[in-house]
Amino acid sequence: MAGSEEKVITTREAGDRPSWTARMRQTEEGVSELLRERFDIAGVSNSEDLTANGLDSMARLELLALLERRFSVELTEDMISDFTTISRTARAVRSALEGKGGGRSRS
């Protein structure tokens, strides 16, 4: 039909938030991307030990700053101990973004 507009149907209505699982997956992907780009840590599963893959204590501190910038969130230094796997790191970021666990979302 030339000239008529086609309505795009989505699974979510405008303004709806993605599910917690979708937000967590997106956060894990962001953490993985940072690890790959900055620390050359690639090909690890979300549950693999990051220390065994080269993320030492100084790198964790740098990761904290990178996560704060990437996700526009404030994380506390005591959260660094949670940066043992991609999943745990993403969970710490999600908690801060959602107002739980010591960190704060930047406005």
Residue pairs with C-beta under 8 A, 6 or more apart in sequence:
12 18
17 23
18 26
20 94
23 94
24 90
24 91
24 94
27 71
27 90
27 93
27 94
27 97
28 46
28 86
28 87
28 90
30 70
30 71
30 90
30 93
31 67
31 86
31 89
31 90
31 93
32 42
32 44
32 46
32 86
34 63
34 66
34 67
34 70
35 41
35 42
35 44
35 50
35 55
35 63
35 86
36 42
38 62
38 63
38 66
39 54
39 55
39 59
39 63
40 54
41 50
41 53
41 54
41 55
44 50
44 53
44 86
45 86
46 85
46 86
46 87
46 90
47 85
47 86
47 87
48 85
48 86
49 84
49 85
50 83
50 84
50 85
50 86
50 89
51 84
55 63
55 83
57 80
60 80
60 83
61 77
61 80
63 83
63 89
64 75
64 77
64 79
64 80
64 83
67 73
67 75
67 89
67 93
68 74
68 75
71 93
71 96
71 97
72 105
72 106
73 93
73 96
73 97
73 103
73 104
73 105
73 106
74 96
74 103
74 104
74 105
74 106
75 92
75 93
75 96
75 102
75 103
76 102
76 103
78 102
79 92
79 96
79 101
79 102
79 103
82 88
82 89
82 91
82 92
83 89
83 92
92 101
92 103
93 103
95 101
95 102
95 103
96 102
96 103
96 104
96 105
97 103
97 105
98 105
99 105
